[in-house]
């Protein structure tokens, strides 16, 4: 089973993914570990479909400190939780289905709430918030139907 958890920055994807993977005993893949830099959301989605869920069964970890590709990380589990913005695309859903059952979740919430959460976690993210938000906007304009959508935070 593959669980895909998507949503904009600060929406709670990582928290949900950690809890779910822990309860189910699934392997956990964070897209934050593989995006190739701050302009790499679409490439991260491609890597999930072709590398993580493809024949390679792994990904090149991104070295954020040196801003370059790092080491290869194998993904060995058949049961995987994959979380991050861009984890749900037509291609990632198709690749997931080729491995068996897929369950997709999108989390969201008010932008101010999400931004506060994201910057509390990583203050270095502040200058990149708008750059990343533009990529998120493009991604969510073409996201396929999902199994569950959750709105968190205040309306």
N, C-alpha and C positions, 0 to 999 in steps of 0.2 A: 504494500500500500504506500502511496506517495501522498503526503499532505503538503499543499502549497498555501503559504500564508503571505498575502500581499497587503499593501496599504502604504499611504504616504508616511514620511518621516515622523517619528514620535507617536505613532498611533497604537503602539503596544505589540507589534509583531514579535519582537524578540522575547518579550515576557511570556506571551502565549505559547510561542514555539518551544521555549525551554521547558515550560510546565508540561505541555503535551508530549514532547519527546521523552521526558523523564517518566511520566505516568505510563506511557505505552512501551517504553524501552526501544524507541526508534532512534536511528542515527539522525543527527542534526546538522544541517548545512545553512550557514549564514551568508547571504549574498554580500554583506559588508566585507567578508573575507576574500571575495573574488572580483568585485568591481575593479576594472583597471583605471582607477583614478576618479576624479570628480566629474568627469564628462563621460563616464562609462556605464550608465544605466542600461542602455540598449545592448551593449556588448555583454554585460552581466547576464541579461536574459538569454542571449544567444548561447553563452557558456553553459547555462543550466540545461537548455534543450540538447545541445550537441555534446557537451563534455560530461557534466554531472550525470545526466540521464541517458547519455549515449554509450557507445561501446567503450569509450575511455574510462568511464565510471570514476571521475575525479575532476579536479580543477587546479589551475595554477593560482596559488594564494597570492594576493596583492600585498606587497611590502609598502605600507603607507608611510613608514618613516623615511624610506629611500625613494619612494615614488617610482617603483619598478616591479616587474614580475618577480615573485619569490619562488618558493618550492612547490612541487607537485604534491597535492593532497588526494590520496585515493578515497573513494566513497565505496564502501564494501557492502553496505546493508541493502536488503531488498525493501525494507520498511524505512522510509526516510521522511523527515519533516524538513522542508526547504522554505526558508523565510527571507523576505526582503522585497523591497520595491522592485518590480519587474519579474517576480517569480511566476506570475500568472500571465502567460501569453498563449496564443493559439498553438505555438510550437512547443512550449513547455507542457501544456495540457496533453497534446498528442504524444509527446515523448513519455509522459507519465503513464498514459493509457497503455502504451506498448509494454510497460512493465507490470501492468495489473490495474488495480483500482486506484482512482485518484479522487481526492477530496480537496476542494478549494475554498479558501476563506479570504475575504477582504475586510480589514479593519480600517476605521476612519474616525475622525473627530474634528472639533473646531480647530482651525489653523493656529490660533493663539495658544491653545492648550497643547497642541502637538509641538509647536516651536519651543515652548517653555520646557517640555519634557526632553526634547532632543538636545537643546543647548545645555540643560542641566547635566546630561549624560556626557556631552562632548562640547565644551566651550569653543574648541578650534573649528567647529562646524559653522559658526556664525557667518564668516565671510562667504561661505559656499551655499548658504540656505537658498538664495534665489536661483543660483545656477542649477542646483539639484531640483528645486521646485518646478522649473521649466521642463526638465526631463520627466518628472513625475506626471505633469499635466499631459504631455505628449503620450506617455505610456497609458494613462487611464482613459484617454480618448478612444483607445482601441482594445481595451481589455475585454476578453470574452466573458460570457455569462459564468457566474460562480455559484457554488452551492450555498454559501452563507455570506451575508454582509452584516457587519456589526458596527454600530455607531457608539463610540465611547466618549466620555467626557460630557460636559453640559451642552445642551442644544443652543 
